[in-house]
Amino acid sequence: MSRHSLSLLASATAILATTTSLVRSEVSNVEGVKSYLVGTVTKMDEAGHAFVKDANAYAAIIDAHHGEYAKAHASKQPEIDALVKAMQEDYKTMDSYGYETVEGIVGGVDSFTHYDRDLDAGVPQTPGAENVAEIVLPLRDGGKIDHQGCLFTYIIEPALWGGDKRWVTPLDLDGDGKIAPRESLPKVEVVLAAAGDVSKRLDALLADAKAWQPTSADCIAAMITMTPTLSDYFEDWKESRYSEHASGRFYAVSRVSDMRGIMGSCAIMYQAVNPEVAKKDAGLAKSIRSGFQGITSFLDKIEAREKAGARTISLAEIDEMASQAKEHTDKLVPQIEQTKALVEKN
């Protein structure tokens, strides 16, 4: 493989990490996709169990103060602040820098899609809603969270960053005499229930990932399903960062990072089938690699723009970016679809 091709593939699979460095993964066959998935989910699963531990430690402090959050925070502020921060980092490892980097695989492979629905993409149950998350969390106070959306997006992140008033206790944490919109502590019963449930689901996802017998057809079908979703992320990005009426979701990490994650996992799956495609149609293989390169460069520019001055991006500009993203994927997906017939030929 040429130096140019190696550089292109590394760029296409770049995934934004918690620092300015980039995590790069390269695979040469479908077993490499499985190894990438198992490695990522292993870290997610470890974070899920850490979340359980941190949630229980947090609950112990609140319980010791008879559920009076203000008194607990006044008495144990350093400990509480540290535990909330730890739970936030657990969340980022599970979702922002974990699940989002394998969502192209999990959301696109039929045997895994229920995890995508219940962990990250499923919506609350409302009349006519599709892809409703099958999440029911019994709470220790006798209540329950019943079909209110998936764990990461609608429950855990809003509880830890104050995005949903149902899951938090508003509190003047900085002592300035005011309670800012997101200034709060997560409700004990919510984080305990969510932590217990998510850790079990990540255990199950890890077991299924290890048992998975991947095929080229799996990867191609997943790419065809998940690559077009890129443009959908822009509405979430707009509502979470720029709209006057914030959704309360996608606050922990910019949705641009999630765009990188899903496209990175799609690019990794293409790496796995590229050798088969290149043997039968070198021009098509080159064009698909170029397509992923173009998407990566496109996201690079968006990320640079956001970092340079986030509040200067208008809603109209984001809508235009979404249109451009759709143009990229509308061109790329039919090419990926062509690979299906190629790899099915003997």
N, C-alpha and C positions, 0 to 999 in steps of 0.2 A: 504494500500500500504506500502511496506517495506521501511525502511530508505534508503536502497541501490537504490530502484527504484526511490524514490524522488530525490536522488542525481543525478542519471543518467539523469532523465528528465530535471532537472535544468541545468545540464551541456550541454545537447543537445540543449537547447534553449538559451544558452548564446549568447548575442549580444554585440559586442564591442561598448562601449560608448566613449564619448569624453575624458573621464579620464580613469584611470586604473581600475575603478570599472566596473562591468558587470551588465547589465539590464537583469533580469530574468522574464519570464512570464510563467505561467502554466495554462493550460485549461483542462477541463474534458469532454467537449462536443463541438459540432459545434457552439453553441451559444457563447462559449468562444472565438472561432476563430473570430467570427464577432465582439465581444467586443474588442479584441486585434486590429483588423483592424481599427475599428472606432476610437479607442483611438489614434492610431498612426497617422491616416490620419487627425484627428482633429489638432494635433500638426503641421503636415505638412501644413495644410491649414492656420493656424495662422501665420506660417513663410512665407507663400506665400503673405499674406496681408502685413506683415512687410516688405517684399522685395519690394512691390509696394511703400510703404511709403519711404523707404530708397533710392530707385531708383529716386523718384521724388525730394527728398532733394538733392541728388547728382547732378541731372540735373539742379536744380535751381542755384547751385554754378557755374557750367560750363557755363550755359546760361548767368549768370551775368557778365561773362568775355568773352562774345561773342564767345563762343566755342573755345577759345584758352586755351587748356589744360595746357600748360606749365605755362602761366600766372596765371591761376586759382590755380594750385598746389603751385606756389611760394607765392601766396597771402593767400591761405586758406589750407595750408598743413595739419594741425591737423584735421580740419573738413573733408577734403577729405579722408585722411587716415582712419579716424574713420568710415566714411560711406562705404568705400570699404570693410573694415573689417566687418562691420555690414552685408553687402550684402553677403559676404563670409559665415558668420555664418548662415544667412538665408538659403543659399544654402545647407549647411551641415545638417540643421534641416529638410529641405524639402527632400533631397536626401540621403546623406551619412548615416545619422543616423535616417532617416525617411523612404523614399521609399525603400531603399535597405533592410530594415528589414521586409517589407511586400511584397516584389517582388514575393516570392514564391506563395503567394495568388493571387495578382493582375495579375501576368503574367500567372497563371495557371487556373484561373476560367474564363470560356468562356465570361461571361458578362462583365468582366473587362479588357480583353486583349488589347483593343484599347488604354487604358490608359498606359499600359506598352510600347506599340509601340511609342506613341507620347511623353511620358514623359522621358523614360529611355533607351529603347532598339532599337527604329527604326533608320534606317540608312539613309544617304543621297540618293537622287534619282540619280542613275547612270544606264547605260545600263545593264539589267539583274539582277539588285538588287532586293532582296526580303525583306519583312518587312520594306518598306520605310515609314518613319514617315510622317504623313499628317500635317506638320507644315508649315504654310505660315504666316509670320509676316510682316504686313505693317509697314514701318518706317516713322517717322514724317518728314523726309527729302524728302519723295516721293519715296524712294526705297523700297525694300522688301527683306526679307530672305525667299527664295522659295525652300522648300523641301531640306534643307541642313542638315537634321538629327533631332533627337529628342531634346527636350528642355534642359534636364539636361546634357546629355553627349556631345552634339555637339555645343550647343549655350551658355548656362548659365555658366557652369564651365569654358570653354575656354575663355569666356569674362572676368570672374572675376580673373582668374589666368594666363592670357596671353598666353593661349595655341593655339589660332587661330588668326593670324595677321589681319584677316578680321574684327574681332570684337573689336579690341583695337587700342589705339593710343600709340605707343612706346614713352617712356619718361624716362629721367634720374632722377629717383625719389630720389635716395640717394645722388645726387650731386657729384659723383666721376668722372664726365666727361665722363662716358661710359654708354651705354644702354645695359644691359644684355639681354639675349634672351627672358625672360619673364617679363622684367621690362617695365611696361605699365600701362595705365589707361583704363578701359572699355569705349567703345563708348556709349555716352548717349542714342542715338537712339536705340541701341541694348538692353541695360538693361531695358529701358522703355517698349519696345515692348515685350520682353521676360517676364518681371515681370507681365505685364497686362494679357498676355496669360496664363502663368502658374497658376496665382491665380484663374482664371476662371476655368481652368481644375481641380484644386484641390477642388474648390467648388463643381464641378460636381461629382468628385470621392467620396467626403465625402457624398453627398446626395445619391449616388448609394450604397455606403457601408452601410449606415443606412437602406436602403430599402431592402438590400440583405436578402434572406431567405436561409441560408446555409444548405447543406445536407452533409452527410458522403460521398456520391458519388462525390460531388464537391471537397471535400478535397482530396480524393484518386486520382481523375483525375488530380488535380493540382500537387500533389506530383509526379505522374508518369511523367508529363510533365516537371516539373522544377528541380527535383533532379538531372537528368543527366546533367544539364547545368553547374554544378560545374567546370568541367574540362575546359570549355570554358573560364573561368575567368583568367586562368593562362597566356594565350596569351596577354590579356589586361594588366595584372600585369607586364609581361616581357617588353612589349612595353612602358609602362608608366614610369617604374622605372629603367630598366636595359639596354635596347637597345640603341645603338648609335643613332638610328633614332627614337626618341621619337614620339609617336602618338599625343601628345598635350592634350590627354584626361586622365582622372582618376588621376589627379595630386593632387587634394585637400586632398584626403584620400587614403591610400593604398588599393589596390583592395582586399587584404586579409580581410579587414574589411567587404567589400561587400560580400565576400564568406561566412563569418560568418552570415551576415544578411539573405541571401537567404536560407542557410541551416537551420538557426534558425526558419524561418517562415515555412519551410517544416516540421521541427520537431514539431512545435506547431500544425500543422494540424494533424500530426500523433497522438499527445497526444489526440486530440479530438475523434479519432476513436479507439484508443487503448482499451478502455473498451469493445467495441463490439467485437474486434478481440480477445482479451484475453479470453472472455467467450467461444469462439468457437475453438480457437487454441492457447493455452497458449504458446506453443513452438515457434510458428511463431511470436507472439507478442513480446516475449523475444528477438528473433533474430533481429527483426526490431529495437527495442530499442537499442540493442547492436550495430547495424549498424550505427545509428545516433551518438552513443557514440564514435565509432571509427572515424567517420568523424570529430567530435569535437576535439578529441585528436590530430588527424592529423593536423588540422588547428592551434591548440595550438602550436604545434612544429614549424610550418612554421612561425607563428607570432613571436615566441621567436627567431628564427633564423634571421628574418628580423631586429628585434630590436637590436640584438646583433652586427650585422655588415652588414647592407644592401648591401653594395657594394661588399661583398665577395661572393654573390650568382651568379653563372654563368648561362648563358642562357641554357646550357645543363642540369643543375640541375633543373631549372624551368620546362623544358620539361619533365624531369623524374617525378617531382612532379605532373604535369598534368596527366601523365600516371597512377600514383598511385591514384590520385583522381578519375579517370575513373574506376579503379579497385574497389574502394570502392562503387561507385554508381552503377556499373554494377552488383555487388552482391546484393545491397540493393533494386534496382528498381523491379526486378522480385518478390521479397518477398512482396513489396507493392502491386504489381499487383495481387498477390494471395488474398489480403484482399478484393478486389472488389467483388469476388464471395461470400466470407464469409458474408459481411455486406448486400449483396443483398438477402441472404436467409432469409426467414421468421423465 
